[in-house]
Amino acid sequence: MTEYSVHEPTFSGTTDDDWSAPEEKDFDTNDLSDIASHFVLSSSGFDDPDRYRDLTLPVVGPDGQLNKHAVKTAYSGAHSVQQVDDIDDDTKSNAKDVLSDLADNFDDLDVND
């Protein structure tokens, strides 16, 4: 089973703009530890991730804005924590807790089951 780390991403504001998961080239930096702060899960840590593809569940865009649609998608849907392969139940639950806390930044977003 893959050992995932969970953390609450940092952000400078919120948006409900359309969402498309960012690619590595979308960021203005090559520092993966800076990029990792936009994600909820990492299979190689957040301080010094090995590769971009180790980062999972992006919710903060390259512009630093927490995206309402990204939070909703990460909580439930085709690209959600439920769909992450090889993740243990405790880590999945921790990630859902973080996403639920992030959803509280939006008045009209309720992600709880």
Contact map, one row per residue, 1 for C-alpha under 8 A:
11100000000000000000000000000000000000000000000000000000000000000000000000000000000001110000000000000000000000000
11110000000000000000000000000000000000000010000000000000000000000000000000000000000001100000000000000000000000000
11111000000000000000000000000000000000000011000000000000000000000000000000000000000000100000000000000000000000000
01111100000000000000000000000000000000001111100000000000000000000000000000000000000000100010000000000000000000000
00111110000000000000000000000000000000001111110000000000000000000000000000000000000000000010000000000000000000000
00011111000000000000000000000000000000011100000000000000000000000000000000000000000000000010011000000000000000000
00001111100000000000000000000000000000111000000000000000000000000000000000000000000000000000001001000000000000000
00000111110000000000000000000000000010110000000000000000000000000000000000000000000000000000000001000100000000000
00000011111000000000000000000000000011110000000000000000001100000000000000000000000000000000000000000000000000000
00000001111100000000000000000000000011000000000000000000000100010000000000000000000000000000000000000000000000000
00000000111111000000000000000000000001000000000000000000000100011100000000000000000000000000000000000000000000000
00000000011111000000000000000000000000000000000000000000000000011100000000000000000000000000000000000000000000000
00000000001111100000000000000000000000000000000000000000000000011100000000000000000000000000000000000000000000000
00000000001111110000000000000000000000000000000000000000000000001111000000000000000000000000000000000000110000000
00000000000011111000000000000000000000000000000000000000000000001111000000000000000000000000000000000000000000000
00000000000001111100000000000000000000000000000000000000000000000011100000000000000000000000000000000000000000000
00000000000000111110000000000000000000000000000000000000000000000011100000000000000000000000000000000000000000000
00000000000000011111000000000000000000000000000000000000000000000000100000000000000000000000000000000000000000000
00000000000000001111100000000000000000000000000000000000000000000010110000000000000000000000000000000000000000000
00000000000000000111110000000000000000000000000000000000000000000000010000000000000000000000000000000000000000000
00000000000000000011111000000000000000000000000000000000010010000000010000000000000000000000000000000000000000000
00000000000000000001111101100000000000000000000000000000010011000000000000000000000000000000000000000000000000000
00000000000000000000111111100000000000000000000000000000000000000000000000000000000000000000000000000000000000000
00000000000000000000011111100000000000000000000000010000000000000000000000000000000000000000000000000000000000000
00000000000000000000001111110000000000000000000000000000000000000000000000000000000000000000000000000000000000000
00000000000000000000011111110000000000000000000000000000000001000000000000000000000000000000000000000000000000000
00000000000000000000011111111100001000000000000000000000000001000000000000000000000000000000000000000000000000000
00000000000000000000000011111100000000000000000000000000000001000000000000000000000000000000000000000000000000000
00000000000000000000000000111111011000000000000000000000000000000000000000000000000000000000000000000000000000000
00000000000000000000000000111111001000000000000000000000000000000000000000000000000000000000000000000000000000000
00000000000000000000000000001111111000000000000000000000000000000000000000000000000000000000000000000000000000000
00000000000000000000000000001111111100000000000110110000000000000000000000000000000000000000000000000000000000000
00000000000000000000000000000011111110000000011110000000000000000000000000000000000000000000000000000000000000000
00000000000000000000000000001011111111000000000000000000000000000000000000000000000000000000000000000000000000000
00000000000000000000000000101111111111100000000000000000000000000000000000000000000000000000000000000000000000000
00000000000000000000000000000001111111100100011010000010000000000000000000000000000000000000000000000000000000000
00000001110000000000000000000000111111110000010000000000000000000000000000000000000000000000000000000000000000000
00000000111000000000000000000000011111110000000000000000011111010000000000000000000000000000000000000000000000000
00000011100000000000000000000000001111111100000000000011111100000000000000000000000000000000000000000000000000000
00000111100000000000000000000000000011111100000000000011111000000000000000000000000000000000001001100000000000000
00011110000000000000000000000000000000111110000000000011100000000000000000000000000000000000001000000000000000000
00011100000000000000000000000000000100111111110010000111000000000000000000000000000000000000000000000000000000000
01111000000000000000000000000000000000001111100010000110000000000000000000000000000000000000000000000000000000000
00111000000000000000000000000000000000000111110111100110000000000000000000000000000000000000000000000000000000000
00011000000000000000000000000000000000000111111110000000000000000000000000000000000000000000000000000000000000000
00001000000000000000000000000000100110000101111110000000000000000000000000000000000000000000000000000000000000000
00000000000000000000000000000000100100000000111110000000000000000000000000000000000000000000000000000000000000000
00000000000000000000000000000001100000000001111111000000000000000000000000000000000000000000000000000000000000000
00000000000000000000000000000001100100000111111111110110000000000000000000000000000000000000000000000000000000000
00000000000000000000000000000000000000000001000111110100000000000000000000000000000000000000000000000000000000000
00000000000000000000000000000001000000000001000011111110000000000000000000000000000000000000000000000000000000000
00000000000000000000000100000001000000000000000011111110000000000000000000000000000000000000000000000000000000000
00000000000000000000000000000000000000000000000000111111000000000000000000000000000000000000000000000000000000000
00000000000000000000000000000000000000000111000011111111000000000000000000000000000000000000000000000000000000000
00000000000000000000000000000000000100111111000010111111110000000000000000000000000000000000000000000000000000000
00000000000000000000000000000000000000111100000000001111110000000000000000000000000000000000000000000000000000000
00000000000000000000000000000000000000111000000000000011111000000000000001000011100000000000000000000000000000000
00000000000000000000110000000000000001110000000000000011111110000000010001000000000000000000000000000000000000000
00000000100000000000000000000000000001110000000000000000111110000111011001000000000000000000000000000000000000000
00000000111000000000000000000000000001100000000000000000011111111110010000000000000000000000000000000000000000000
00000000000000000000110000000000000001000000000000000000011111111110000000000000000000000000000000000000000000000
00000000000000000000010001110000000001000000000000000000000111111000000000000000000000000000000000000000000000000
00000000000000000000000000000000000000000000000000000000000111111000000000000000000000000000000000000000000000000
00000000011110000000000000000000000001000000000000000000000111111100000000000000000000000000000000000000000000000
00000000001111100000000000000000000000000000000000000000000111111110000000000000000000000000000000000000000000000
00000000001111100000000000000000000000000000000000000000001110011111011000000000000000000000000000000000000000000
00000000000001111010000000000000000000000000000000000000001110001111111000000000000000000000000000000000000000000
00000000000001111000000000000000000000000000000000000000001000000111111100000000000000000000000000000010010010000
00000000000000011110000000000000000000000000000000000000000000000011111110000000000000000000000000000000000000000
00000000000000000011100000000000000000000000000000000000011100000111111111000000000000000000000000000000000000000
00000000000000000000000000000000000000000000000000000000001000000111111111100000000000000000000000100110000000000
00000000000000000000000000000000000000000000000000000000000000000001111111111000000000000000000000000010000010100
00000000000000000000000000000000000000000000000000000000000000000000111111111111000000000000000000000000000000000
00000000000000000000000000000000000000000000000000000000111000000000011111111011100000000000000000100000000000000
00000000000000000000000000000000000000000000000000000000000000000000001111111001110000000000000100110000000000100
00000000000000000000000000000000000000000000000000000000000000000000000111111111110000000000000000000000000000100
00000000000000000000000000000000000000000000000000000000000000000000000111111111011000000000000000000000000000000
00000000000000000000000000000000000000000000000000000000000000000000000010011111001000000000000000000000000000000
00000000000000000000000000000000000000000000000000000000100000000000000011011111111100000000000000000000000000000
00000000000000000000000000000000000000000000000000000000100000000000000011111111111100000000000000000000000000000
00000000000000000000000000000000000000000000000000000000100000000000000001110011111100000001001100000000000000000
00000000000000000000000000000000000000000000000000000000000000000000000000111011111100000001000000000000000000000
00000000000000000000000000000000000000000000000000000000000000000000000000001111111110000000000000000000000000000
00000000000000000000000000000000000000000000000000000000000000000000000000000011111111100000000000000000000000000
00000000000000000000000000000000000000000000000000000000000000000000000000000000001111100000000000000000000000000
11000000000000000000000000000000000000000000000000000000000000000000000000000000000111110000000000000000000000000
11110000000000000000000000000000000000000000000000000000000000000000000000000000000111111011000000000000000000000
10000000000000000000000000000000000000000000000000000000000000000000000000000000000001111111000000000000000000000
00000000000000000000000000000000000000000000000000000000000000000000000000000000000000111111100000000000000000000
00000000000000000000000000000000000000000000000000000000000000000000000000000000000000011111110000000000000000000
00011100000000000000000000000000000000000000000000000000000000000000000000000000000000111111111000000000000000000
00000000000000000000000000000000000000000000000000000000000000000000000000000000110000111111111100000000000000000
00000000000000000000000000000000000000000000000000000000000000000000000000000000000000001111111110000000000000000
00000100000000000000000000000000000000000000000000000000000000000000000000000000000000000111111111000000000000000
00000110000000000000000000000000000000011000000000000000000000000000000000000000100000000011111111100000000000000
00000000000000000000000000000000000000000000000000000000000000000000000000100000100000000001111111110000000000000
00000000000000000000000000000000000000000000000000000000000000000000000000000000000000000000111111111000000000000
00000011000000000000000000000000000000010000000000000000000000000000000000000000000000000000011111111100000000000
00000000000000000000000000000000000000010000000000000000000000000000001001100000000000000000001111111110000000000
00000000000000000000000000000000000000000000000000000000000000000000000000100000000000000000000111111111000001110
00000000000000000000000000000000000000000000000000000000000000000000000000000000000000000000000011111111100000000
00000001000000000000000000000000000000000000000000000000000000000000001000000000000000000000000001111111100000000
00000000000000000000000000000000000000000000000000000000000000000001001100000000000000000000000000111111110011100
00000000000000000000000000000000000000000000000000000000000000000000000000000000000000000000000000011111111011000
00000000000001000000000000000000000000000000000000000000000000000000000000000000000000000000000000001111111000000
00000000000001000000000000000000000000000000000000000000000000000001000000000000000000000000000000000011111110000
00000000000000000000000000000000000000000000000000000000000000000000000000000000000000000000000000000001111110000
00000000000000000000000000000000000000000000000000000000000000000000000000000000000000000000000000000000011111000
00000000000000000000000000000000000000000000000000000000000000000001000100000000000000000000000000000011011111100
00000000000000000000000000000000000000000000000000000000000000000000000000000000000000000000000000010011000111110
00000000000000000000000000000000000000000000000000000000000000000000000100110000000000000000000000010010000011111
00000000000000000000000000000000000000000000000000000000000000000000000000000000000000000000000000010000000001111
00000000000000000000000000000000000000000000000000000000000000000000000000000000000000000000000000000000000000111
